[in-house]
Every structure is written in C-alpha cells, then in structure tokens.
Amino acid sequence: MTEKHLTQSQLAERWGMAKGTLAAYRTQGKGPRYLKAGAKVLYRLQDVEAYEQERIYGSVSEFRANTAKEVQL
C-alpha cells in the first residue's frame, strides 16, 4: 500500500497560508504530524485530514471552548 504525502508547498496551498507559517507550526509543536526525510518535510495525507477533522466546529462557542483547552495544555 502506498501512502499519499503532501509537501510543505502543497499543504500551504491547500490551507492558503505561507510555507513559513507551517515551519513555525512545527517549531511550536502545532499542526499535523510530519515526516522529515533529509531536508524535505512531508505530511501524510491521513494525518492532515485527521488534523482538519479535529478542527471542524459548529459554532464560535465550540471553537472558543476547544482553543481554551489547548491553551491550558
């Protein structure tokens, strides 16, 4: 079975953000899990999709409650 991976550029494009933001996320321990292969950074598609699923909210209050938990960790 072959796993699908996204490059840093592909993920940045998918999320509409700068590659530098993803680099900052890695430094801060945020964002999806990643694979470091030499100088290359890869993200497994399944990890990206799981990360996205964990961040789907039905309301602003639900978002605030979740982010408050993250700050306390």
Secondary structure, 3 states (H helix, E strand, C coil): CCCCEEEHHHHHHHHCCCHHHHHHHHHHCCCCCCEEECCEEEEEHHHHHHHHHCCCCCCHHHHHHHHHHHHHC
